Amino acid sequence: MRKLVYYIAVTLDGRIAGPEGEYDFFPAGTEQQSAAYSAWANTLYPETVPTVYRPAAGLTDAPNRYLDTVVMGAGTYRGPLDQGVTSPYAHLRQYVVSSTLGHDVDPAVTVVPGDPLALVRELKREQDAGLNIWLCGGGRLAGALLPEIDELIVKHYPVVAGAGIPAFDGAFDPTVFDVAERTAFPNGVTLTHLTRR
């Protein structure tokens, strides 16, 4: 069965973005450190690079390796949409969970106004589906989908936001994950791969 994978960048205090959705404060390190880290991450998860940036990253024709479907909340989708990008991950099947967006935002994007748990369970059950499902944000959606999250791939950045959007925003529901792998990089980022116990 396909897995739901929450691949996300977080601050030391568990924020995925600032109060207004800003993420430009995440420290990248020196240019050389940032390039080395990006090359490593892009080799493992090329599908997580937005379509518009794939040519610059040398990923124009790179096949999806781990994920073939993306699920995101309206807040996450709003960032690209505000910049005129209606299909941010054209190389993936795209679902946006939103009760406010219209269904005609882009032919390549499926807007789901209803239950995100039902959506993910249906995607997991698909026959001959192939790769896994990427939950790329936001915090409220991650909180709602916690019962279905099979893996976490967390990029911890050495910065405290102080306020902002939490990685999980939901009911109190302690859920244990096991560390499968942890890699530290010279730019201060630690990438941890966790699996549901």
Long-range contacts (C-beta under 8 A, 24 or more apart in sequence): 1-124, 1-125, 2-69, 2-123, 2-124, 2-126, 2-129, 2-130, 2-131, 2-132, 2-133, 3-124, 3-132, 3-133, 3-150, 3-151, 4-71, 4-120, 4-124, 4-132, 4-133, 4-135, 4-145, 4-148, 4-149, 4-150, 4-151, 5-66, 5-67, 5-132, 5-133, 5-134, 5-135, 5-149, 5-150, 5-151, 5-152, 5-153, 6-135, 6-142, 6-145, 6-149, 6-151, 6-152, 6-153, 6-154, 7-45, 7-48, 7-67, 7-134, 7-135, 7-136, 7-152, 7-153, 8-135, 8-136, 8-137, 8-142, 8-152, 8-153, 8-154, 8-155, 8-167, 9-154, 9-155, 9-157, 10-154, 10-155, 10-156, 10-157, 10-167, 11-156, 11-157, 11-159, 11-160, 11-161, 11-164, 12-156, 12-157, 12-158, 12-159, 12-160, 13-160, 13-161, 13-162, 14-166, 14-167, 14-168, 15-161, 15-163, 15-164, 15-165, 15-166, 15-167, 16-137, 16-138, 16-139, 16-164, 16-165, 16-166, 16-167, 17-137, 17-138, 17-164, 17-165, 18-161, 18-163, 18-164, 18-165, 19-163, 19-164, 19-165, 21-75, 21-78, 21-79, 21-165, 22-164, 25-159, 25-161, 26-157, 26-159, 27-157, 27-158, 27-159, 27-187, 27-188, 28-187, 29-185, 29-186, 29-187, 29-188, 29-189, 30-187, 33-185, 33-186, 33-187, 34-187, 36-185, 36-186, 36-187, 37-185, 37-186, 37-187, 37-189, 40-185, 41-155, 41-191, 45-153, 47-89, 47-91, 47-92, 47-134, 48-134, 48-136, 50-80, 50-85, 50-88, 50-89, 51-87, 51-88, 51-89, 51-90, 51-91, 52-85, 52-88, 54-91, 64-91, 64-92, 64-131, 65-131, 66-131, 66-132, 67-92, 67-131, 67-132, 67-133, 67-134, 68-92, 68-93, 68-129, 68-130, 68-131, 68-132, 68-133, 69-93, 69-94, 69-95, 69-123, 69-129, 69-131, 69-132, 69-133, 69-134, 70-94, 70-95, 70-133, 70-134, 70-136, 71-95, 71-96, 71-97, 71-116, 71-119, 71-120, 71-123, 71-133, 71-134, 71-135, 71-136, 71-141, 71-145, 72-96, 72-97, 72-135, 72-136, 72-137, 72-138, 72-141, 73-97, 73-98, 73-137, 73-138, 73-140, 73-141, 74-98, 74-100, 74-101, 75-137, 75-138, 75-140, 75-165, 76-136, 76-137, 76-138, 76-141, 77-101, 77-109, 81-105, 92-134, 95-119, 95-123, 97-141, 116-141, 116-144, 116-145, 117-144, 117-145, 117-147, 117-148, 120-145, 120-148, 121-148, 124-148, 138-165, 138-169, 139-165, 139-166, 139-167, 139-168, 139-169, 140-169, 140-170, 142-167, 142-168, 142-169, 142-170, 143-168, 143-169, 143-170, 143-171, 144-170, 146-170, 146-173, 146-175, 147-173, 149-175, 149-196, 150-195, 150-196, 151-193, 151-194, 151-195, 151-196, 152-177, 152-192, 152-193, 152-194, 153-191, 153-192, 153-193, 153-194, 154-191, 154-192, 154-194, 155-189, 155-190, 155-191, 156-189, 156-190, 156-191, 156-192, 157-188, 157-189, 158-188, 158-189
